[in-house]
């Protein structure tokens, strides 16, 4: 069995919910910024910088967190991350693992980047009392972007959850191959 990209219904649902949340977070951030003639420029600049930071450092961390799940296990030395640039400013990447992976390690690897979204949320709340009031909605927006980035991971997890320990998994970077164990 091959588990590839999320179907349209799954990815559209996550995308619509996430974009709605991001829209309200953007309104919140805009309202928290000082009301001057430069408010819109400041707002757009901050969101542009946040987007560049997430699409580079965030994407890099996302892939590192996938591979962190293999730390201390047999497949640790068989992991490989490939990065490429998309439109010069945006980093794109995926990891792959040579050889079979058991269910528990694969589940951990697929869900590990949730740590990035949780960390961005925690940093947002911790910095909120001392940093500008727009800090929290910006960091929450980046946390939601992290969840959007995990759409394929959530889909793959939802598919392998049914199979569980009854299968062996091969992660090729773009899709999972699953073979049922006897």
Secondary structure, DSSP 8 states (H G I E B T S, - for coil): -EE-S--HHHHHHHHHHHHHHHHHHHHHHHHHS--STTHHHHHHHHHHHHHHHIIIIIHHHHHHHHHHTTTTSGGGGGEEEEEEEETTTEEEEEEEESS-B-HHHHHHHHHTTHHHHHHHHHHHHHHHTTS-THHHHHHHHHHHHHHHHTHHHHHHHHHHHHHGGGEEEEE-SS-EEEEE--
